[in-house]
Amino acid sequence: MRKRWIPLLLVLAMTASVLAGCQGGNSEKQSAVQQRMADSSVVIAMDPNSEPEAGFDPAYGWGAGEHVHEPLIQSTLLVTNTDLTIGYDLATDYTVSEDGLTWTVTIRDDVKFTDGEPLTAEDVAFTYNTVKESSSVNDFTMLDYAEAIDETTAVFHMTRPFSIWPYTMAIVGIVPEHAYDSASYGSNPIGSGRYILKQWDRGQQVILEANPDYYGEAPQMKQVTILFMEEDAAFLAAQAGEVDLAYTSATYSDQEIDGYELAAYASVDNRGFNLPAVEESTDSESRTVGNDFTSDVLVRRAVNIGIDRQEMIDNVLNGYGSPAYSVCDRLPWYNEASEVEYDPEGAAALLDEAGWTMGDDGVREKDGVKAELNLLYSTGDSVRQALAADFADQLGELGISCSLEGVGWDTAYDRALSDPLIWGWGAHTPMELYNIYHTIEGTGSAQYSPYSNSTVDSYMDQALASNDLEESYKLWQQAQWDGTTGVTQDGDIPWVWLVNIDHLYWVRDGLNVAEQKIHPHGHGWSIVNNVDQWSWKG
Amino acid sequence: MKNMTQTETNQRRRTVFFLIVAVMILAAVTAAGILTEGCAVETDFSRRNLSPSLQHLFGTDWMGRDMLARTLSGLSLSIRIGILTAAVSAAAALLLGTASVVLGRKADAVISWCIDLVMGIPHILLVMLISLACGRGFTGVVAGVALSHWPSLARVIRGELIQLRQAPYILVAERMGVSKLQNVRRHMLPHLLPQFLTGLILLFPHAILHESSVTFLGFGLSSEQPAIGVILSESMQYLTTGKWWLALFPGLALVLVVALFALLGERVRRLLDPSSAHE
């Protein structure tokens, strides 16, 4: 409630300062920027939800939470490269046993924590055992325990084969065993990463300073200040020249700010609808599960090819986005067979074939039942609301009458079992495919939307059991489409993917933002993954 | 003398005329809102973010919805919710106010305590809590506003009745054996009518404003409904980019409707109150 007033107050404050016409303020800002350029320091405006509530503790979601990013303050064993393959950070090598149950990682011997103590395999084992015990945001059930064989060798014993373990090793920051106290570590983290947490004013800002003893290439950006502000406040802050880089969204993309450029970075931050793939019934918890209309695979296929994704991008995202055909577009485990052409005639033909014939009022009917869908979106997200509205308009043209309903996340998960909900996904791990499409043991259905296909399941199980990462990519691809079945257009298509939303930022002229990996879901810390390589021109 | 009577009738006539016009305007807005509800939710991305023009008097929003239609149906929804909640509130106030006088001291103490309790909690907070508890949406808002707005009117009614109870004609009637209930019905309630009607009408602006504000804060009507609160909270994120029409017209319209209701209540009071009826 209070937050809503902040923008208003800011507007007032801004107007007041503009009216006061303070020329002096402008030149002061100019010199502040010049000072920052000279000091290699940068100020970034980030969305308030990015502030880690529990602090900078990997055990409580820092870096490895809902939104995945590099932990900066800590080092990780491995890293993801710009093409999302695996690279090395602390680790010098890793191997996995034939049965996939033992991972052996050797680490560098020259790494020190910022308090001067050396980082050893003991710390690695301690970190993973701690994270397994206390992580509430990430699933570590596949890890049995970690142990240190000697100073530089850590071994992970798994409960089940988990071929994509390297992707987990790329996000868990290593904490020092000798200086870890779960109560205070979050606000006073000691790591071995590129930056040191210098100051954290809760609700306002985080100041990071380059680690002078960093074992890798020394960070070019010496100081990074991150301000947490709402979108409109971030826009005003950029307009006032107070920040060097500010996150923004398509809403503001038609604006111009003097001295700033609008930068768009590709993402797998996708939006898509789940289409419940079973017929309506009531489950043991008396929830409605399934949807009689979308349970017909022909209907789902018609929806998938009947949607003009480019039009959606132009309409809703002002052109800043790319069509999405899967939950993992352009990632190494993406199967290009997911791609479809926009084909309204084909969609109409499919609906006719399914028995849904056009009625006099422009709405299709079958046995006296109207083709109707109730589309859900999360309240307060204007982009999802607009995407849902555009989706509804386009389905309307196909003869499917849609109503929209805003829901809160407290009820959305249950409601999505029977009505299509617009979701946002996109992560740097194939595990997301598993989470969305794999049948959960005991329930006979996938987690978020009723669907089950044993062939798809078995490919994903094989992929996880594989002991070769490259090999497992192929299996993940086959889970999507193997030539006869899968989750694509010619398969079961239990989810229809609409767009990948480009992440937009106002970037001050002269600031060199290093090449970005494809951003995952979440418009937060991803941008600063490589802030150490940023620089000021001239 | 002749002149005097003329102005008197004029004043009265003018008031009645104003009342009729005001009620007609409000009724027209309500009806128009119901009729435009279809337009209000219709999205057309080819006409996004248009500033006010002849085709779209109030402009359009980021999904190309016509703001005039949205404003009208928002006001209409607000007025309908206002009528419903004001009626429920007033009925509750009347019932409790009367009960506290008729049922004796203990009942009075309990009801007074309830009034103090509800009045002690900030209105908007109470509305939010009740609305949340009732699952938001239409039911939540109606329950929230209806269950939080009765105390002030109940207190007025109670005070008025306590005063009336001591009036000579009531005391006489009581002595002559008229039962309490009958006394209330026959002698007290008619006396109460002006205050009650005024109070009822003056509940509207409160109800409407609280409905909008609780919706604005996200605890009320769902965001797919064209409610004024939804419109205003959506417009917030577009204000910084200079789309002033999204907030200005709906906001003004809301203020006008509320002001109209307040004036209506004031005029009705003057018309019905014996001390000012002949001004």
Interface residues (C-beta under 8 A of the other chain):
Chain A: M1 R4 P7 V11 E231 D232 F235 L236 T251 Y252 D254 Q255 E311 N315 V316 T379 G380 S382 Q385 A386 A389 D390 A392 D393 L404 E405 G406 V407 G408
Chain B: V41 T43 D44 F45 R48 W62 M63 R136 F216 L217 G218 S222 S223 E224 S233 E234 M236 Q237 Y238 L239 T240 T241
